[in-house]
């Protein structure tokens, strides 16, 4: 519950608070027809589909995050992270629901109807992903937010970093990620992206076989 509450708070701050102004100049994804239901009253809950894609577009070719990645000529990418943020504008609350990227669903009009949900964004871009989520879960999506690697870095930096607890030193040379001391560390955008890339490589937790987890220390909870 604590992790979910913190995640919802971060997501809500991204979309509803000062951070909105700092990212307002970013590019917009065009939707046609009625894929998004953007007409809502001030008293209705609002659903945001928040996507993290595995695109290194805009990064330097020598950047570790660009290693082994090619830009799709259509501009489409696999969805690494899929989450629905529901905001209650009247009660001032927000909840998040994460959808596993390997979840098998029916993708509308796809040549192979049943596939992993993250494939829908590669097949038909953001509009098909929105349609897939809406049709499979009977939920209307009002707004869409997509973050690639470059945007992910920027958002983490705008939030002032992400606190993580490391029970042991950690290193991944391929992702250029290293934590020298155990304990609570506030990761900046570059470090947070490096940690994400460690999921694709071999993150070595030095001295013992342990798992990373959200930071439990009071200082980090207060920081967020």
C-alpha positions as CSV (number, residue, x, y, z in Angstrom):
1,X,0.0,0.0,0.0
2,X,2.8,2.3,0.9
3,X,4.6,1.8,-2.4
4,X,1.4,2.1,-4.4
5,X,0.6,5.4,-2.5
6,X,4.0,6.8,-3.3
7,X,3.8,5.8,-6.9
8,X,0.3,7.4,-7.3
9,X,1.6,10.6,-5.6
10,X,4.6,10.8,-8.0
11,X,2.4,10.1,-11.0
12,X,-0.2,12.7,-9.9
13,X,2.6,15.3,-9.3
14,X,3.8,14.6,-12.9
15,X,0.5,15.2,-14.4
16,X,-1.2,17.8,-12.2
17,X,1.4,19.9,-10.5
18,X,4.5,22.0,-11.4
19,X,6.1,19.3,-13.5
20,X,3.3,19.7,-16.1
21,X,4.5,23.2,-16.9
22,X,8.1,22.0,-17.3
23,X,7.2,19.3,-19.9
24,X,4.4,21.2,-21.6
25,X,6.7,22.0,-24.6
26,X,7.4,18.3,-25.4
27,X,6.1,16.8,-28.6
28,X,2.5,15.5,-28.8
29,X,1.3,12.3,-30.3
30,X,-1.6,12.7,-32.7
31,X,-4.7,10.6,-32.3
32,X,-7.5,10.4,-34.8
33,X,-11.2,9.7,-34.3
34,X,-12.5,8.9,-30.8
35,X,-9.6,6.8,-29.6
36,X,-9.2,9.1,-26.6
37,X,-12.2,10.3,-24.7
38,X,-10.9,13.8,-23.8
39,X,-14.3,15.4,-23.2
40,X,-14.9,15.0,-19.4
41,X,-16.7,17.2,-16.9
42,X,-14.8,18.7,-13.9
43,X,-16.5,16.2,-11.5
44,X,-15.6,13.1,-13.5
45,X,-12.6,10.9,-12.7
46,X,-9.9,11.0,-15.4
47,X,-7.9,8.1,-16.7
48,X,-4.4,8.5,-18.0
49,X,-2.5,5.8,-19.9
50,X,1.2,6.2,-19.0
51,X,3.7,4.3,-21.1
52,X,7.4,3.8,-21.0
53,X,8.9,2.7,-24.3
54,X,12.2,1.2,-25.1
55,X,13.2,4.0,-27.5
56,X,16.6,5.6,-27.4
57,X,15.5,8.3,-29.9
58,X,17.4,11.6,-29.2
59,X,20.2,10.0,-27.3
60,X,23.8,10.1,-28.4
61,X,24.8,7.0,-30.3
62,X,27.6,6.4,-27.8
63,X,25.2,6.6,-24.9
64,X,24.9,3.2,-23.1
65,X,21.2,3.3,-23.4
66,X,21.5,3.4,-27.2
67,X,23.6,0.1,-27.3
68,X,22.1,-2.4,-29.7
69,X,18.9,-0.4,-30.3
70,X,17.5,0.6,-33.7
71,X,14.9,3.3,-34.3
72,X,11.8,1.9,-36.0
73,X,11.2,3.9,-39.2
74,X,7.5,4.2,-38.3
75,X,8.5,5.7,-34.9
76,X,6.9,2.9,-33.0
77,X,8.4,1.1,-30.0
78,X,7.7,-1.8,-27.6
79,X,6.0,-0.6,-24.4
80,X,8.2,-1.6,-21.5
81,X,5.9,-0.1,-18.8
82,X,2.2,0.2,-19.0
83,X,0.2,1.9,-16.2
84,X,-3.3,3.4,-15.8
85,X,-3.5,6.5,-13.6
86,X,-7.0,7.3,-12.4
87,X,-7.3,10.8,-11.0
88,X,-10.2,11.9,-8.8
89,X,-10.4,15.6,-9.4
90,X,-13.1,16.1,-6.7
91,X,-11.5,14.1,-3.9
92,X,-8.0,15.0,-4.9
93,X,-6.8,11.4,-5.0
94,X,-5.0,9.2,-7.6
95,X,-4.5,5.5,-8.0
96,X,-2.3,3.5,-10.4
97,X,-2.7,0.1,-12.0
98,X,0.3,-1.5,-13.6
99,X,-0.4,-3.9,-16.6
100,X,2.3,-6.6,-17.1
101,X,3.9,-6.0,-20.5
102,X,3.8,-9.8,-21.2
103,X,0.0,-10.0,-20.6
104,X,-1.7,-11.9,-23.4
105,X,-4.6,-9.9,-24.9
106,X,-6.6,-9.5,-28.1
107,X,-5.1,-6.8,-30.3
108,X,-7.7,-5.2,-32.6
109,X,-7.2,-5.9,-36.3
110,X,-3.8,-7.5,-35.7
111,X,-2.7,-10.3,-38.1
112,X,-2.1,-12.5,-35.0
113,X,-5.1,-11.5,-32.8
114,X,-3.7,-12.8,-29.4
115,X,-0.3,-11.3,-28.5
116,X,1.5,-9.7,-25.6
117,X,0.0,-6.4,-24.8
118,X,3.3,-4.5,-25.4
119,X,3.4,-5.6,-29.0
120,X,0.4,-3.4,-29.8
121,X,2.5,-0.2,-29.5
122,X,5.1,-1.7,-32.0
123,X,2.4,-2.8,-34.4
124,X,0.2,0.3,-34.5
125,X,1.8,2.9,-32.2
126,X,0.1,4.7,-29.4
127,X,-3.4,4.7,-30.9
128,X,-3.5,0.9,-31.2
129,X,-2.2,0.5,-27.6
130,X,-4.9,2.8,-26.3
131,X,-7.5,0.9,-28.3
132,X,-6.1,-2.5,-27.0
133,X,-6.3,-1.4,-23.3
134,X,-9.8,0.1,-23.8
135,X,-11.3,-2.9,-25.5
136,X,-9.7,-5.6,-23.3
137,X,-10.4,-3.9,-19.9
138,X,-13.6,-2.0,-20.8
139,X,-12.1,1.3,-19.6
140,X,-12.1,4.6,-21.4
141,X,-8.8,6.4,-21.7
142,X,-8.9,10.2,-21.5
143,X,-5.3,11.1,-21.9
144,X,-2.0,9.5,-23.0
145,X,1.5,10.1,-21.7
146,X,4.5,8.4,-23.3
147,X,8.1,8.5,-22.0
148,X,11.1,7.2,-23.9
149,X,14.6,6.9,-22.4
150,X,15.4,10.6,-22.9
151,X,12.2,11.8,-21.4
152,X,12.5,9.3,-18.5
153,X,15.8,10.9,-17.5
154,X,14.3,14.4,-17.7
155,X,11.3,13.5,-15.6
156,X,13.4,11.8,-12.8
157,X,15.6,14.9,-12.7
158,X,12.5,17.2,-12.5
159,X,11.2,15.1,-9.6
160,X,14.5,15.7,-7.8
161,X,15.6,12.0,-8.1
162,X,14.2,8.6,-7.1
163,X,15.1,7.1,-3.7
164,X,16.2,3.5,-3.8
165,X,17.6,1.2,-1.1
166,X,20.6,-0.9,-1.9
167,X,21.4,-3.6,0.6
168,X,24.9,-4.0,-1.0
169,X,27.2,-2.3,-3.5
170,X,26.0,-2.8,-7.1
171,X,27.6,-2.5,-10.4
172,X,26.8,-3.1,-14.1
173,X,29.6,-2.1,-16.4
174,X,27.6,-2.5,-19.6
175,X,24.9,0.0,-18.3
176,X,27.5,2.2,-16.7
177,X,25.8,1.9,-13.4
178,X,27.5,1.7,-10.1
179,X,26.6,2.2,-6.4
180,X,29.7,2.0,-4.2
181,X,28.1,1.9,-0.7
182,X,25.0,0.1,0.6
183,X,22.2,2.2,1.9
184,X,19.6,4.7,0.6
185,X,20.6,6.5,-2.5
186,X,18.7,9.2,-4.5
187,X,19.3,8.3,-8.1
188,X,19.3,11.1,-10.7
189,X,17.9,10.6,-14.2
190,X,21.1,9.1,-15.7
191,X,21.5,6.7,-12.7
192,X,17.8,5.7,-12.8
193,X,17.9,4.9,-16.5
194,X,21.1,2.9,-15.9
195,X,19.3,0.9,-13.2
196,X,16.4,0.2,-15.6
197,X,18.9,-1.0,-18.2
198,X,20.4,-3.4,-15.6
199,X,17.2,-5.5,-16.0
200,X,18.4,-6.3,-19.5
201,X,22.0,-7.1,-18.4
202,X,23.6,-8.6,-15.3
203,X,23.4,-6.4,-12.3
204,X,26.0,-7.6,-9.8
205,X,25.1,-7.0,-6.1
206,X,28.6,-7.2,-4.6
207,X,29.3,-9.6,-1.7
208,X,25.8,-11.2,-1.4
209,X,22.8,-12.4,-3.5
210,X,20.1,-9.9,-2.6
211,X,17.2,-8.1,-4.2
212,X,16.7,-4.4,-4.7
213,X,13.6,-2.8,-3.2
214,X,11.9,0.5,-2.7
215,X,13.7,2.6,0.0
216,X,12.2,1.9,3.4
217,X,14.1,4.5,5.4
218,X,12.2,7.4,6.8
219,X,14.5,10.0,5.3
220,X,13.7,8.8,1.8
221,X,10.0,8.5,2.5
222,X,10.0,12.1,3.7
223,X,12.1,13.1,0.7
224,X,9.5,11.8,-1.8
